[in-house]
Each structure stands twice: as C-alpha cells, then as structure tokens.
C-alpha cells in the first residue's frame, strides 16, 4: 500500500516540477515577446525619425540648390547685360573709326590732288 502512494507522490512531484519548468519557460517567452515588442517600437520610432531627418535634409539641399541656381542666373543676366552694353559701346566706337577712316581717305585724296597740281605747276615752270 504505502509504496504505491509514495510512487504516486513521486509522479505527482515530477508532474508538478514539469509544470513549474513549463511556467518558467512561458514567463521567459512572454518576457522575450515584451522585449521584442519594445525594441520593435524603438526601431519604428528610429526609422520615423530618420525618415523625417532625410526629408528635412532633402528640403534643405533643395533650398540651397534653388538659391545657388537663382544667384547663378542673376550673375549670368548681369554679365549678359554688361556684355550687351559693351557691344553697344564697341559698335559706336566702330562707327567713329569708320568715319575717321573716311575723313582720312578724303584728306589723302585732297592731298594727292594738291600734289598733282603742284607737280603740274613745277613742270610748267621747268618748261619755261
């Protein structure tokens, strides 16, 4: 009799011990799941922060790029305005030079006529 009861107690003790082990494992799994959930939230938050930062950086770069492009355009406009002005000045200068050349040519022509007359006069004087 009593050995049978002892055997049953032994089995019950083993079953009880098995339940304790199972309970501990369940607790460990639950703790791990909680930890994983927390870490998942942290990763999600980090990802959101990173995406926000990237968006801000992209917008900032776009602003810098736009500002640089605008200043380049302004510089080019200024340069081409100056270039147009200089072209006008050069065109005026060219007209002035052409007028001077025509005057010089006319003066040269007159001078040649006078030389020719002088030569004719000299010839007449020599003939006499």
C-alpha positions in Angstrom: 0.0 0.0 0.0 2.3 2.7 1.2 4.8 2.1 -1.6 2.1 2.7 -4.2 1.1 6.0 -2.5 4.8 7.0 -2.5 5.1 6.2 -6.2 2.0 8.3 -6.9 3.5 11.2 -4.9 6.7 10.8 -6.9 4.8 11.0 -10.2 2.8 14.0 -8.9 6.0 15.7 -7.8 7.6 15.1 -11.2 4.4 16.4 -13.0 4.4 19.4 -10.6 8.1 20.1 -11.4 7.3 19.8 -15.1 4.6 22.4 -14.7 7.0 24.7 -12.9 9.5 24.3 -15.7 6.8 25.0 -18.3 5.6 28.0 -16.4 9.1 29.4 -16.2 9.5 28.9 -19.9 6.2 30.6 -20.6 7.3 33.5 -18.5 10.6 33.7 -20.3 8.8 33.6 -23.7 6.4 36.3 -22.6 9.3 38.5 -21.3 11.1 38.0 -24.6 7.9 38.9 -26.6 7.5 42.1 -24.5 11.2 43.0 -25.0 10.8 42.3 -28.8 7.7 44.5 -28.9 9.5 47.3 -27.1 12.5 47.0 -29.4 10.2 46.9 -32.5 8.6 50.2 -31.3 12.1 51.7 -30.8 13.2 50.6 -34.2 10.0 52.0 -35.7 10.5 55.3 -33.9 14.1 55.5 -35.1 13.0 54.8 -38.6 10.4 57.5 -38.5 13.0 60.0 -37.0 15.5 59.0 -39.7 12.9 59.5 -42.5 12.0 62.9 -41.1 15.6 63.9 -40.9 16.2 62.7 -44.5 13.2 64.7 -45.7 14.5 67.8 -43.9 18.0 67.3 -45.4 16.5 66.9 -48.8 14.4 70.0 -48.5 17.4 72.0 -47.1 19.6 70.8 -50.0 16.8 71.8 -52.5 16.6 75.3 -50.9 20.4 75.7 -51.2 20.4 74.4 -54.7 17.5 76.8 -55.7 19.2 79.7 -54.1 22.5 78.9 -55.9 20.7 78.5 -59.2 19.0 81.8 -58.7 22.2 83.6 -57.9 23.9 82.0 -61.0 21.0 83.1 -63.2 21.3 86.6 -61.8 25.1 86.6 -62.4 24.6 85.4 -66.0 21.9 88.1 -66.6 24.2 90.7 -65.1 27.1 89.5 -67.3 24.9 89.4 -70.5 23.6 92.9 -69.7 27.1 94.2 -69.3 28.1 92.3 -72.4 25.2 94.0 -74.4 26.3 97.4 -73.1 29.9 96.8 -74.1 28.7 95.6 -77.5 26.8 98.9 -78.0 29.9 100.9 -76.9 32.1 98.9 -79.3 29.6 99.4 -82.1 29.7 103.2 -81.5 33.5 103.1 -81.4 33.5 101.2 -84.7 31.2 103.8 -86.4 33.5 106.6 -85.1 36.6 104.7 -86.5 34.8 104.2 -89.9 34.0 108.0 -90.0 37.6 108.8 -89.2 38.8 106.4 -91.9 36.5 108.1 -94.5 37.8 111.5 -93.4 41.4 110.3 -93.7 40.7 108.9 -97.1 39.2 112.1 -98.2 42.1 114.1 -96.8 44.5 111.7 -98.6 42.6 112.2 -101.8 42.7 116.0 -101.4 46.4 115.8 -100.6 47.1 113.7 -103.8 45.2 116.3 -105.9 47.2 119.1 -104.4 50.5 117.2 -105.1 49.4 116.6 -108.7 48.6 120.3 -109.2 52.0 121.2 -107.6 53.7 118.7 -109.9 51.9 120.2 -113.0 52.9 123.7 -111.9 56.5 122.6 -111.4 56.5 121.0 -114.8 55.2 124.3 -116.3 57.8 126.3 -114.5 60.6 124.0 -115.8 59.2 124.1 -119.3 59.6 127.9 -119.4 
